[in-house]
Every structure is written in structure tokens, then in C-alpha cells.
């Protein structure tokens, strides 16, 4: 792993026990400049991961608990009339932070969900005709309950596509769970100190964009895109935006592992979590799991 990132990874790993792979994918998504969707059951450690990541990286953090009656202004902010000065003043909402945890995003209504689209895509929000830039870096970590749970509203495809990666944390292994059961509550995360800074993260993101990716690797990505577009099992293939997401995350994974060039193994490591939420089965419109995505990759020749 990259020597400057290793201490931060170790500290987060000590706070979020037994979730090394989820932590790596979270850091990869942040370094690639994207946003992360975590789909899993309550109580698995999603909020702990977000808090530990923000505190360790030295980034500001806000959390919003999505509910069915939440309005866009509850996230973006509102303009309130100042009677003394006879003008409207904008009061920023919780989106004005560097790491925003949108907890149970699919419990919010579609209008509120879509309020985050501009923030995710353009790093800014528009309220009543005025545009307000967001802090840098801006990283949205959204958690989502499984569809079968009561009160969940499916995310629109346009918003799903804005999430660079979708991951699941899963249950901890037996040893990690025993350490959790023996320890104190991890909500306060005692002992975590900032090991990086916003400036350092921005520098890392710039270096990620400079990671070399060969023509053969780009051909490999195009072969994957073409496979999903021509195979009858897929309702619709991966878009060019999905191809760009594969390039971004492959570079970030290579950087995380202290290399300045991409290998096919980098793409294979991130592909299931970049593609699974962007593809649907033509048979029943259901989604794909990362395991199914891994099997699909075996059908495509290596460069």
C-alpha cells in the first residue's frame, strides 16, 4: 500500500474491525474523486466507517438521517429573510461539508434524492437561482437499505449512475465480531486522530489522474463495455460514463497500492463494485451481484 496512506488505513481498520476490503474500496472511491453507495442491513458498521474515515483523513463531516418527510432544503439549505437588513440571507445546509453521510438515502422521497444530483456531479448546489460551491474535496457516502425493507424508495437510475461505486460491508468474521462484543461502544471512536488533511487528499486525487494507463488497458475496458452492450442477458450495456468510472477507479486502486501505472488486476479488483449497480438483467430487471460480475469478467480475454 502507498506509504503515506498506510497509517490512515491502519487507523480506520482498528476502528472498523474486520472490514479491510470495504475500507480499501472506500479510499479508492475517494481518491478517484467519486461518491460511494453502501447497501447493507442496519447495524453493520456503515456509519462507523464514514466517521472513522472523516476523522482520520482530517476532513469535516456531517450526517443527515433521511426520512420520508425530508425536503431538499433540509439538505441544501434555505434563504431566510433578514428583517433587520431587509434582504434574504442563504443559510447553508449539511451538504456544505467535505464528507457527507446520507444515512438511509432510499427512505427519502425522489425529489429529495434528486436534490443531491448537482452536488454529486458539479460540486455545487443551486438554491433560488444562486449557485454555491461546495468545499473540496466533497465526498458523499450514502447508505441504502435493501429494497425489501419497509419505507424504501428505489433510487432513480440517473442518481445510481452518479455513484462511482456501490459496496456492501457484510457481517464481520467470527474473530472480528468477538472483538466487537468484548469492546466498548464504537460510536465515539476514541483515540482517532487526523493523519492526513484536505490539502493532502486533493494532492493525492491529482496524482491519481496522472497514473499511466496503457492502450492495451483501454482496449480491455472497451471489450468489457462492448460485452455488456451486445450480450442478451443485459437489459442495457455500460455507458461511456461507466467506462470513465472504470478508468478512474483502476487508477485509484493502482495509486493506493503504490504504483504509477495500471494493471489488469487493478481493473478486476474494482470492476464488480463499479458495474453491478449500473446493470440490470433483461429477464426480470433485477440487479447483478459483485460475484456475478466477477464471473462475467472471466468471459473476456485479458490484454
C-alpha positions in Angstrom: 0.0 0.0 0.0 1.0 3.6 -0.6 3.3 4.6 2.4 1.5 7.9 3.0 -1.9 6.2 3.1 -0.9 3.1 5.1 -1.1 4.8 8.6 -4.5 6.2 7.8 -5.7 2.8 6.6 -4.4 1.1 9.7 -6.2 3.5 12.0 -9.5 3.1 10.2 -9.0 -0.6 10.3 -8.7 -0.5 14.0 -12.0 1.3 14.3 -13.9 -0.7 11.7 -13.0 -4.2 12.6 -12.8 -7.0 10.0 -13.6 -4.7 7.1 -10.3 -4.2 5.3 -11.7 -4.7 1.8 -14.6 -2.3 2.4 -12.1 0.3 3.7 -9.9 -0.1 0.7 -12.8 0.4 -1.7 -14.0 3.4 0.3 -10.5 5.0 0.0 -10.3 4.1 -3.7 -13.6 5.8 -4.4 -12.5 9.0 -2.5 -9.1 9.1 -4.3 -10.9 8.7 -7.6 -13.0 11.7 -6.9 -16.3 9.8 -6.9 -19.1 9.1 -4.4 -19.9 5.9 -2.6 -23.1 4.0 -2.1 -23.2 1.4 0.7 -26.1 -1.0 0.6 -26.5 -3.2 3.6 -28.5 -4.1 6.7 -28.6 -1.7 9.7 -26.0 -2.2 12.4 -23.2 -3.5 10.1 -20.9 -0.5 10.6 -21.6 1.8 7.8 -21.8 5.0 9.9 -18.7 4.0 11.8 -16.8 3.6 8.6 -17.9 7.2 7.5 -17.0 8.8 10.8 -13.6 7.0 11.1 -12.7 7.9 7.6 -13.5 11.6 8.0 -11.7 11.9 11.4 -8.6 10.0 10.2 -8.3 12.0 6.9 -8.8 15.3 8.7 -12.0 16.2 6.8 -15.1 18.0 8.0 -18.1 15.6 8.5 -21.8 16.0 8.6 -24.5 13.3 8.8 -28.2 13.5 7.6 -30.8 10.9 8.5 -33.1 10.6 5.6 -36.8 10.3 6.2 -39.9 10.3 4.0 -40.8 13.9 5.0 -37.4 15.4 4.4 -37.3 18.3 1.9 -34.5 19.4 -0.4 -33.9 22.5 1.7 -33.1 20.3 4.7 -30.0 19.1 2.8 -29.1 22.1 0.6 -30.0 25.0 2.8 -32.6 27.8 2.6 -32.7 31.6 2.1 -34.3 33.3 5.1 -35.4 37.0 5.1 -33.3 39.2 7.4 -35.8 41.8 8.6 -33.1 44.0 10.0 -31.1 44.3 6.8 -34.1 43.9 4.5 -32.7 41.1 2.4 -32.6 37.3 2.1 -29.6 35.5 3.5 -28.6 32.0 2.5 -28.2 29.5 5.4 -26.1 26.6 4.2 -27.4 23.1 4.8 -25.4 20.0 5.9 -24.3 19.4 2.3 -21.6 22.1 2.8 -19.0 19.7 4.3 -16.2 17.6 2.9 -17.6 14.2 3.8 -21.4 13.9 3.9 -23.1 10.8 5.2 -26.6 10.5 3.8 -28.0 7.7 6.0 -30.7 5.5 4.5 -30.9 7.7 1.4 -33.7 5.5 -0.1 -36.0 6.4 2.7 -36.2 10.0 1.3 -38.6 10.8 -1.4 -37.5 11.1 -5.1 -37.5 14.9 -5.0 -35.1 15.0 -2.0 -32.9 12.2 -3.5 -32.5 14.2 -6.7 -31.5 17.4 -4.7 -28.1 15.8 -4.4 -27.5 15.3 -8.1 -26.0 18.7 -8.8 -23.8 18.4 -5.7 -22.5 14.9 -6.9 -21.9 15.9 -10.4 -20.7 19.5 -10.3 -19.5 20.0 -6.7 -22.0 22.9 -6.2 -25.7 23.5 -5.4 -28.2 26.0 -6.8 -30.8 27.4 -4.5 -33.3 30.0 -5.7 -31.2 30.9 -8.8 -27.9 31.3 -6.9 -25.0 28.8 -7.2 -23.0 28.0 -4.1 -19.7 26.0 -4.4 -19.1 23.1 -2.1 -15.9 22.5 -0.1 -13.1 20.5 -1.6 -12.8 17.6 -1.6 -16.6 16.7 -1.4 -17.3 13.1 -0.8 -20.8 11.7 -0.5 -21.2 8.4 1.4 -24.8 7.3 1.1 -26.2 4.2 2.9 -29.1 2.3 1.4 -31.4 -0.3 2.9 -32.3 -3.4 0.8 -35.4 -2.9 -1.3 -37.5 -5.4 0.6 -37.4 -3.3 3.8 -40.5 -1.1 4.5 -40.4 2.5 3.6 -37.6 2.3 0.9 -37.9 4.3 -2.3 -35.7 2.9 -5.2 -33.0 5.4 -6.3 -33.6 6.7 -9.8 -31.2 5.3 -12.4 -29.7 8.7 -13.1 -28.7 9.0 -9.4 -27.4 5.5 -9.2 -25.1 6.2 -12.1 -23.6 9.2 -10.2 -22.3 6.9 -7.6 -18.8 5.8 -8.7 -19.0 2.6 -6.6 -21.6 0.6 -4.7 -20.3 -1.8 -2.0 -21.7 -4.0 0.8 -19.9 -4.4 4.1 -21.4 -7.7 5.2 -21.2 -9.4 8.6 -17.8 -9.4 10.4 -15.9 -12.6 10.6 -16.1 -14.5 13.9 -12.8 -13.1 15.4 -13.7 -9.5 14.5 -17.2 -9.9 15.9 -15.8 -11.3 19.2 -13.6 -8.2 19.5 -16.6 -6.0 18.9 -18.6 -7.8 21.5 -15.8 -7.6 24.1 -15.1 -3.9 23.5 -16.9 -0.7 24.4 -19.3 1.2 22.1 -17.5 2.3 19.0 -19.9 5.3 18.4 -17.5 7.9 19.9 -14.4 6.3 18.2 -11.9 7.3 20.9 -8.3 7.7 20.0 -8.7 8.6 16.4 -6.5 11.5 15.3 -6.2 13.3 11.9 -3.4 11.7 10.0 -4.0 13.5 6.6 -5.6 16.7 5.5 -7.9 18.1 2.9 -4.9 19.5 1.0 -3.1 16.1 1.0 -6.3 14.4 -0.3 -6.6 16.9 -3.1 -2.9 16.3 -4.0 -3.5 12.5 -4.0 -6.5 13.0 -6.3 -4.4 14.9 -8.7 -1.7 12.2 -8.7 -4.4 9.6 -9.3 -5.3 11.3 -12.6 -1.7 11.1 -13.7 -1.4 7.3 -13.2 -0.5 5.8 -16.6 -3.0 3.6 -18.3 -1.8 1.8 -21.5 -3.6 1.5 -24.8 -4.0 -2.3 -24.2 -5.7 -1.5 -20.9 -8.1 0.9 -22.6 -8.8 -1.8 -25.2 -9.6 -4.2 -22.3 -12.1 -1.7 -20.8 -13.7 -1.2 -24.2 -14.0 -5.0 -24.7 -15.8 -5.1 -21.3 -18.2 -2.3 -22.3 -18.9 -4.0 -25.7 -19.6 -7.3 -24.0 -22.3 -5.8 -21.8 -23.8 -3.9 -24.8 -24.0 -7.0 -27.0 -24.9 -9.7 -24.5 -28.6 -10.6 -24.4 -28.6 -11.2 -20.7 -28.2 -7.4 -20.0 -31.1 -5.0 -20.3 -28.7 -2.3 -21.4 -24.9 -2.1 -21.6 -22.5 0.1 -19.7 -22.3 3.7 -20.8 -19.2 5.7 -21.7 -19.6 7.3 -18.2 -19.3 3.8 -16.7 -16.1 3.3 -18.8 -14.7 6.5 -17.4 -15.5 5.3 -13.9 -13.6 2.1 -14.6 -10.6 4.2 -15.7 -10.8 6.4 -12.6 -11.1 3.6 -10.1 -8.4 1.5 -11.7 -6.0 4.4 -11.5 -7.0 5.0 -7.8 -6.5 1.3 -7.0 -3.1 1.3 -8.6 -2.2 4.5 -6.6 -3.4 3.0 -3.4 -1.1 0.1 -4.0 1.9 2.5 -4.7 2.2 2.1 -8.4 2.2 4.8 -11.1 0.7 2.5 -13.8 -2.4 0.3 -14.2 -2.5 -3.4 -14.4 -5.4 -5.7 -15.5 -5.5 -6.8 -11.8 -6.4 -3.2 -10.8 -9.5 -3.2 -13.1 -10.5 -6.7 -12.0 -10.3 -5.6 -8.3 -12.7 -2.7 -8.8 -15.0 -3.8 -11.6 -17.6 -5.6 -9.6 -18.3 -2.6 -7.4 -18.3 -0.1 -10.3 -20.5 -2.1 -12.6 -23.0 -4.1 -10.5 -25.4 -1.2 -9.8 -25.3 0.0 -13.4 -26.5 -3.2 -15.0 -29.9 -5.0 -14.9 -30.9 -8.4 -16.1 -33.0 -8.4 -19.2 -35.1 -11.3 -17.9 -36.6 -9.8 -14.7 -35.0 -6.3 -14.4 -33.2 -7.3 -11.2 -29.6 -6.2 -10.5 -26.3 -8.1 -10.5 -24.2 -9.0 -7.6 -20.4 -8.4 -7.5 -19.9 -12.2 -7.6 -21.9 -12.4 -10.9 -19.7 -9.5 -12.2 -16.6 -11.5 -11.3 -17.9 -14.4 -13.3 -18.6 -12.2 -16.3 -15.1 -10.9 -16.4 -13.8 -14.5 -16.9 -15.5 -14.4 -20.3 -13.4 -11.5 -21.6 -9.8 -12.2 -22.7 -7.0 -10.4 -20.9 -4.9 -7.8 -22.8 
